[in-house]
């Protein structure tokens, strides 16, 4: 089943399509769980195309919500009661729209799977298997059967290109670990701002049905704004660091060039 990595938006959030095996893999669960949740009414059935069931982003976001509630200690029965309460409300579409805005993927990447020989080839033959432990710890690569699951092929490809330039992946993973801690802290503060100013006025539970649609729209608008802000800050920080650390080297080269140019002819 083709799963295009189109940018998510309120209009295109249902663009990706999955077979049940692909859905389970992307949601990091099992086919057995998907079927069990479906049998209990926790998620809608797939669209039937002949003998094949086709799932979309609405199914993926529902799976993630169920997983988050299970992780918080809720039982399948209590989750079923919650969903039943939603479905008996006057504006289920607004509540499910808010659910999709919050829980559907915030990026447009699809995971990829690599065998060890494929990883070695990707890194131009310079992949050290000892890097796998640290890459696995950071979630960059995860052993999945006889292959490795990579949630962000872009990140892996960037690392592969830098390794070809002579920068060890081990050192880059150390930088990634520190970068991730800072990004997660900033992201947490950003989400807390949204929660405090938009959600807390409605108490700890779900917002009123009339507000759910507006809040869902706010979350959809927030996504590209946050991405733009992060890109701008990364560009600013990289410019500052490059000027600071590489500027002296460039100045040294230019000074040497000037001295050579003005040296009296022999």
C-alpha positions in Angstrom: 0.0 0.0 0.0 1.4 3.4 -1.0 1.9 5.7 2.0 2.7 9.2 0.6 4.6 11.5 3.0 2.4 14.5 2.2 2.5 17.4 4.7 -0.3 17.1 7.1 -3.0 19.8 7.3 -6.6 20.0 8.3 -7.5 19.2 4.7 -4.9 16.6 3.9 -4.7 14.7 7.2 -6.4 11.6 5.7 -4.0 11.3 2.7 -1.9 8.4 3.8 -3.2 4.9 3.4 -2.1 1.7 5.1 -2.7 -2.0 5.1 -3.3 -3.5 8.6 0.3 -4.6 8.7 1.6 -1.2 7.7 -0.7 0.5 10.2 0.5 -1.7 13.1 4.1 -1.1 12.1 3.8 2.7 11.9 1.8 2.8 15.2 4.4 0.6 16.8 1.9 -2.0 17.9 0.8 -5.4 16.6 -1.8 -6.5 14.0 -3.4 -8.5 16.8 -3.9 -5.3 18.9 -5.4 -3.4 15.9 -7.9 -6.2 15.4 -8.7 -6.4 19.1 -9.3 -2.6 19.3 -11.5 -2.8 16.2 -13.5 -5.7 17.6 -14.1 -3.7 20.8 -15.3 -0.6 18.9 -12.3 1.5 19.9 -11.5 2.3 16.3 -13.6 2.3 13.1 -13.4 -0.5 10.6 -11.2 0.0 7.5 -12.5 1.0 4.1 -13.0 -2.2 2.0 -11.5 -2.4 -1.4 -12.2 -5.8 -2.6 -10.7 -8.2 -0.1 -8.3 -5.6 1.3 -8.9 -3.3 4.3 -7.5 0.2 3.8 -6.7 2.3 6.9 -6.0 6.0 7.0 -4.6 8.8 9.3 -7.8 8.8 11.4 -7.1 5.2 12.3 -3.5 6.0 13.1 -4.4 8.9 15.3 -7.0 6.8 17.1 -4.4 4.0 17.7 -2.0 6.5 19.2 -4.7 7.9 21.5 -5.6 4.4 22.7 -1.9 3.7 23.3 -1.5 6.9 25.3 -4.5 6.1 27.5 -3.4 2.6 28.1 0.1 3.9 29.1 -1.7 6.2 31.6 -3.3 3.1 33.2 -6.8 3.2 31.7 -8.4 -0.1 30.8 -9.8 -1.0 27.4 -13.2 -1.0 29.0 -12.8 2.6 30.3 -11.4 3.7 27.0 -14.4 2.2 25.3 -16.7 4.1 27.6 -14.9 7.3 26.7 -15.3 6.7 23.0 -18.9 5.8 23.5 -19.5 9.1 25.3 -17.9 10.9 22.4 -20.1 9.1 19.9 -23.2 10.0 21.9 -22.3 13.7 21.9 -23.8 16.3 19.6 -20.6 17.1 17.8 -18.5 14.0 17.5 -16.8 15.3 14.4 -15.4 18.3 16.2 -14.0 16.1 19.1 -12.5 13.6 16.6 -11.1 16.5 14.6 -9.3 17.7 17.8 -8.1 14.2 18.4 -6.6 14.1 14.9 -5.0 17.5 15.3 -3.3 16.4 18.5 -2.4 12.8 17.8 -1.7 12.5 14.1 1.9 12.7 13.0 3.5 16.1 13.3 6.1 15.4 10.5 5.8 14.1 7.0 8.4 11.4 7.2 7.6 7.7 6.9 9.9 5.2 8.6 12.2 3.0 6.6 13.8 -0.4 7.2 17.4 -1.3 6.5 19.4 -4.5 6.6 23.0 -4.3 8.0 24.5 -4.6 4.5 22.2 -1.8 3.3 23.4 0.4 6.2 27.0 -0.3 5.4 26.3 0.6 1.8 24.4 3.8 2.8 27.5 5.0 4.7 29.8 4.3 1.8 31.3 1.3 3.6 32.3 3.4 6.7 29.5 2.2 9.0 30.9 0.8 12.3 28.6 -1.8 13.8 29.7 -0.6 17.2 27.6 2.6 16.5 24.4 0.5 16.6 24.2 0.5 20.4 24.2 4.3 20.7 21.9 4.7 17.6 19.5 2.2 19.2 19.6 4.0 22.6 18.6 7.3 20.8 15.9 5.6 18.7 17.7 6.5 15.5 17.8 2.8 14.6 15.8 0.0 16.2 16.2 -3.7 15.6 13.1 -5.1 14.0 13.5 -8.8 13.3 16.5 -9.1 11.0 16.4 -5.5 9.9 16.7 -2.0 11.5 13.7 0.4 11.7 14.6 4.0 11.1 11.9 6.5 12.1 13.7 9.4 10.3 15.5 8.4 7.1 16.4 12.1 6.5 18.3 12.2 9.8 20.1 8.9 8.9 20.9 10.1 5.4 22.4 13.4 6.8 24.5 11.3 9.1 25.7 9.1 6.3 26.8 12.1 4.2 28.7 13.6 7.1 30.4 10.3 7.8 31.6 10.3 4.2 33.2 13.7 4.9 35.1 12.1 7.8 32.9 13.0 10.8 32.4 9.9 13.0 28.7 9.0 13.5 29.6 8.3 17.2 30.4 12.0 17.7 27.3 13.1 15.8 25.1 11.0 18.0 26.6 12.7 21.1 25.6 16.0 19.6 22.1 14.7 18.7 21.6 13.5 22.3 22.3 17.0 23.6 20.3 18.6 20.8 17.3 16.4 21.5 17.2 17.3 25.2 17.1 21.0 24.3 14.5 20.6 21.6 12.3 18.4 23.9 12.5 21.0 26.7 11.6 23.8 24.3 8.8 21.8 22.8 7.4 21.0 26.2 7.3 24.6 27.1 5.6 25.5 23.8 2.9 22.9 24.4 2.4 24.0 28.0 1.8 27.5 26.7 -1.0 26.2 24.4 -2.4 24.1 27.3 -2.3 26.9 29.8 -3.9 29.6 27.6 -6.3 27.5 25.5 -7.2 24.4 27.4 -7.0 25.0 31.1 -10.0 27.4 31.1 -12.1 24.3 30.3 -10.9 22.3 33.3 -9.0 19.0 33.2 -11.4 17.1 30.9 -12.4 17.5 27.3 -13.4 20.9 26.1 -17.0 21.6 25.3 -18.1 20.3 22.0 -18.5 23.8 20.7 -14.9 24.7 21.5 -13.4 21.4 20.2 -13.6 22.5 16.6 -11.9 25.8 17.2 -9.1 24.2 19.3 -8.5 21.6 16.6 -8.1 24.4 14.1 -5.7 26.2 16.4 -3.6 23.1 16.7 -3.5 22.6 12.9 -2.4 26.2 12.5 0.2 25.8 15.2 2.1 23.0 13.4 3.6 25.0 10.5 4.2 28.0 12.7 6.2 25.9 15.2 8.2 24.4 12.3 9.0 27.8 10.8 10.1 29.1 14.2 12.4 26.2 14.8 13.9 26.5 11.4 14.6 30.2 11.9 16.2 29.6 15.3 18.4 26.7 14.0 19.5 28.9 11.0 20.3 31.8 13.4 22.2 29.5 15.8 24.2 27.8 13.0 25.1 31.2 11.5 26.3 32.4 15.0 28.3 29.2 15.6 29.9 29.1 12.1 30.9 32.8 12.5 32.4 32.2 15.9 34.3 28.9 15.3 35.1 29.1 11.6 35.5 32.9 11.2 38.9 32.9 13.0 40.2 30.2 10.6 39.0 32.2 7.6 40.5 35.4 8.9 43.8 33.6 9.5 43.8 32.3 5.9 43.0 35.8 4.5 45.7 37.4 6.6 48.2 34.9 5.4 47.1 35.5 1.8 47.5 39.2 2.2 51.0 38.8 3.7 52.0 36.6 0.8 50.6 39.1 -1.7 52.5 42.0 -0.3 55.7 40.2 0.3 58.6 41.9 -1.7 59.5 40.0 -4.8 62.8 38.1 -4.5 
